[in-house]
Amino acid sequence: MHKVDSIDRRRSVTLIGMAGVGKSTIGHLLAQRLGRAFVDTDDLIRGATGQSLQSLIQQNGLDGFLAKEAEVIGSMAISDMIIATGGSAVYGETAMAHLKQHSWVVWLQQDQSTIIERIGHSPGQRGLAMRRGQSIADVIVERNPLYARYEDFSIQCGDQSPEAIVDAIIDSLKLVH
C-alpha cells in the first residue's frame, strides 16, 4: 500500500478510456484507497433519464445520447471524488472542460485486442456509443486522440492487477500537484 496523504484533496480524479479498460473497477478501488466518494457517470445518466444507455441510444440516436451525456457531466458538482466516465465522454468538449477544471484526468489505456475481448461481440448490450457500421477498432482509433487531448497522465493497464493500477495512479497523482 502506498501512502496517500500527500495527494491534493481539492481536486477530484476522473478516469477516461474505452469501455472494457476497467474504469469502474479501478474507480471503486481508488475511491476506497483515497477515502473519497465514487461516481460513475453512466449511473448518473441512467438515474437522470430512468433508461439504460442502450435504450437512450436507440430512442435518441447517438447524437442525442452524447448530448445527454455531456449535459449530465457538465452539470455535476465535482468535489473530492473519483469519477469514472463512459468511454464516449470525450466527445463532449464542454463536459470535458468541466471535468478538467475540477479534477486530474487519467487515461486508462489498454491494448485493442483486450478491449475487444472484454466488450465481446455485442457492444450494443453495453450501451457502447458508436455509429452504425463502426467496429470497436474504428471507435478506438477515433477516440484515442481525444483521450490524449484531455489526459493529465495515462496509465498502461496491460495485464496489471486492479490494485497495481491503483498504485500507479496514486504514484502519478503525487507527481502532478
C-alpha positions, 0 to 999 in steps of 0.5 A: 500500500502506498501512502496517500496523504500527500495527494491534493484533496481539492481536486477530484480524479476522473478516469477516461478510456474505452469501455472494457479498460476497467474504469469502474473497477479501478474507480471503486478501488481508488475511491476506497484507497483515497477515502473519497466518494465514487461516481460513475457517470453512466449511473448518473445518466441512467438515474437522470433519464430512468433508461439504460444507455442502450435504450437512450441510444436507440430512442435518441440516436447517438447524437442525442445520447452524447448530448445527454451525456455531456449535459449530465457531466457538465452539470455535476458538482465535482468535489473530492471524488473519483469519477469514472466516465463512459468511454464516449465522454470525450466527445463532449468538449464542454463536459470535458472542460468541466471535468478538467477544471475540477479534477486530474484526468487519467487515461486508462489505456489498454491494448485493442485486442483486450478491449475487444475481448472484454466488450465481446461481440455485442457492444450494443448490450453495453450501451457502447456509443458508436455509429452504425457500421463502426467496429470497436477498432474504428471507435478506438482509433477515433477516440484515442486522440481525444483521450490524449487531448484531455489526459493529465497522465495515462496509465498502461493497464496491460495485464496489471492487477486492479490494485497495481493500477491503483498504485500507479495512479496514486504514484502519478497523482503525487507527481502532478500537484 
